[in-house]
Amino acid sequence: MFPTNTTGEHLGRRAFLKGALATAGGMAVANWGGLFNSQTIAQEAARQNKRCILLWANGGASQIDTFDMKPGRPTGGPFRPIQSNVNGIQVCEYLPLMARMTDKLAIIRSMRTQSPDHPDGIYHMHTCYKQNDRMPHPEIGAMIAKYLGNPEADLPSFVRMGSTGNAGSGYLGPRFEPFHIGQDGRLPYFSEPSVTPQVQERRTDLLNFMEREHAREHRAEAFESHRLAEQRALRLMRARQVFNTNEEWPRARDRYGNSTFGRGCFMARKLIEAGVPFVEVGQENYDSHADNFTVHKANMDVLDPAWSGLLQDLQERNLLANTLVVWMGEVGRTPYINNRAGRDHFIRAWTIVLAGGGVRGGQAYGSTDRDGREVVDNPVTEGDLFATIYTALGINPRVRHYVGARPIWATPEGSRPVRALLS
């Protein structure tokens, strides 16, 4: 496990927030300087009602044992491929439900990335930038929350289930920090109201009065962050019933699978339907340096019903066309099998899968050589992936923000959306 924010990231965020401005209403906003049409882009993107769910394979899933199988090769392993519902695309035998939904999937088999270790890889695959303590970049969830979120909504715009990302909102500021809940989507026990609604309303009115008075003389970012967090918590209390799945889950678990991850995927669907623009659901324990095949079979037994159930549920509710579902981790796994029957970290040729809103399904993009050691055609970088995701969601992948006088782009220089993946 890794902390949500490193010490360096906290310091970088603090330094950035010292340049924050305060509006007349006391709300902290970033000192964008010459922000490049940010509000116009945000309004236009939000009108499209796009949403995104990230299914995070924490530790890094094996591409050769899931969606880029190499049967009969020394690197292939014991799992057998099965034919999907798309001619020419095979997947692992332990993903039979997803095999029936491959017409919804855009399988990228040609990821070539740069950060092979967990902390750097998690940061890189959440932000599309290398980790740099001097410039904390926002995670994809924070960026989507900014451009697709509704600032007046009671629900958060960026919800995370499980412990995955390690960058947070970066230079976008505290308004877009992730809201963390349990991996199964449940709110913590202490979120239950301890007083009647009438008493809570009076307490809130008193608190707001005291905060306004305090804000007149104290405008430091620490005070503003505290006020903002308090406001978000109070607004969330009004919408907390959305997180209650006790009555619905018994009917849904046959579809999603009776697992914590399955329940998290079900909660993700509920939150998307309620208007939350970005939800991340983590599935742990893919870091299979030993017993790779035991680990992956167990994980796929959980992943297959949860992922397929989510896609089916979104489709039946007419949400899939506007909801992009991304399955990825921070790294792939090596083609070679080590002396502990494991696969180690691998970034030269691995797989990520997209489905739903803005993506053309039923395809495998790019390819690797017959042993899976190298990308043969159409390599995709971190920046290309994020440019594709942002474009699918209606966000300009080259939107520019300023930190002081320094311009920062949403994706690195040279990043290009993969047009073949977009519908």
Rosetta blueprint (number, residue, H / E / L):
1 M L
2 F L
3 P L
4 T L
5 N L
6 T L
7 T H
8 G H
9 E H
10 H H
11 L H
12 G H
13 R H
14 R H
15 A H
16 F H
17 L H
18 K L
19 G L
20 A L
21 L E
22 A E
23 T L
24 A L
25 G L
26 G L
27 M L
28 A E
29 V E
30 A L
31 N L
32 W L
33 G L
34 G L
35 L L
36 F L
37 N L
38 S H
39 Q H
40 T H
41 I H
42 A H
43 Q H
44 E H
45 A H
46 A H
47 R H
48 Q L
49 N L
50 K L
51 R E
52 C E
53 I E
54 L E
55 L E
56 W E
57 A E
58 N L
59 G L
60 G L
61 A L
62 S L
63 Q L
64 I L
65 D L
66 T L
67 F L
68 D L
69 M L
70 K L
71 P L
72 G L
73 R L
74 P L
75 T L
76 G L
77 G L
78 P L
79 F L
80 R L
81 P E
82 I E
83 Q E
84 S L
85 N L
86 V L
87 N L
88 G L
89 I L
90 Q E
91 V E
92 C E
93 E L
94 Y L
95 L L
96 P H
97 L H
98 M H
99 A H
100 R L
101 M L
102 T H
103 D H
104 K H
105 L E
106 A E
107 I E
108 I E
109 R E
110 S E
111 M E
112 R L
113 T L
114 Q L
115 S L
116 P L
117 D L
118 H H
119 P H
120 D H
121 G H
122 I H
123 Y H
124 H H
125 M H
126 H H
127 T H
128 C L
129 Y L
130 K L
131 Q L
132 N L
133 D L
134 R L
135 M L
136 P L
137 H L
138 P L
139 E L
140 I H
141 G H
142 A H
143 M H
144 I H
145 A H
146 K H
147 Y H
148 L H
149 G L
150 N L
151 P L
152 E L
153 A L
154 D L
155 L L
156 P L
157 S L
158 F E
159 V E
160 R E
161 M E
162 G L
163 S L
164 T L
165 G L
166 N L
167 A L
168 G L
169 S L
170 G H
171 Y H
172 L H
173 G L
174 P H
175 R H
176 F H
177 E L
178 P L
179 F E
180 H E
181 I E
182 G L
183 Q L
184 D L
185 G L
186 R L
187 L L
188 P L
189 Y H
190 F H
191 S H
192 E L
193 P L
194 S L
195 V L
196 T L
197 P H
198 Q H
199 V H
200 Q H
201 E H
202 R H
203 R H
204 T H
205 D H
206 L H
207 L H
208 N H
209 F H
210 M H
211 E H
212 R H
213 E H
214 H H
215 A H
216 R H
217 E H
218 H L
219 R L
220 A L
221 E H
222 A H
223 F H
224 E H
225 S H
226 H H
227 R H
228 L H
229 A H
230 E H
231 Q H
232 R H
233 A H
234 L H
235 R H
236 L H
237 M H
238 R H
239 A L
240 R H
241 Q H
242 V H
243 F H
244 N L
245 T L
246 N L
247 E L
248 E L
249 W H
250 P H
251 R H
252 A H
253 R H
254 D H
255 R H
256 Y H
257 G L
258 N L
259 S L
260 T H
261 F H
262 G H
263 R H
264 G H
265 C H
266 F H
267 M H
268 A H
269 R H
270 K H
271 L H
272 I H
273 E H
274 A L
275 G L
276 V L
277 P L
278 F E
279 V E
280 E E
281 V E
282 G E
283 Q E
284 E L
285 N L
286 Y L
287 D L
288 S L
289 H L
290 A L
291 D L
292 N H
293 F H
294 T H
295 V H
296 H H
297 K H
298 A H
299 N H
300 M H
301 D H
302 V H
303 L H
304 D H
305 P H
306 A H
307 W H
308 S H
309 G H
310 L H
311 L H
312 Q H
313 D H
314 L H
315 Q H
316 E H
317 R L
318 N L
319 L L
320 L H
321 A H
322 N H
323 T E
324 L E
325 V E
326 V E
327 W E
328 M E
329 G L
330 E L
331 V L
332 G E
333 R E
334 T L
335 P L
336 Y L
337 I L
338 N L
339 N L
340 R L
341 A L
342 G L
343 R L
344 D L
345 H E
346 F E
347 I L
348 R L
349 A L
350 W E
351 T E
352 I E
353 V E
354 L E
355 A E
356 G E
357 G L
358 G L
359 V E
360 R L
361 G L
362 G L
363 Q E
364 A E
365 Y E
366 G L
367 S E
368 T E
369 D L
370 R L
371 D L
372 G L
373 R L
374 E L
375 V E
376 V E
377 D E
378 N L
379 P L
380 V E
381 T L
382 E H
383 G H
384 D H
385 L H
386 F H
387 A H
388 T H
389 I H
390 Y H
391 T H
392 A H
393 L L
394 G L
395 I L
396 N L
397 P L
398 R L
399 V L
400 R E
401 H E
402 Y E
403 V E
404 G L
405 A L
406 R E
407 P E
408 I E
409 W E
410 A L
411 T L
412 P L
413 E L
414 G L
415 S L
416 R L
417 P L
418 V L
419 R H
420 A H
421 L H
422 L E
423 S L
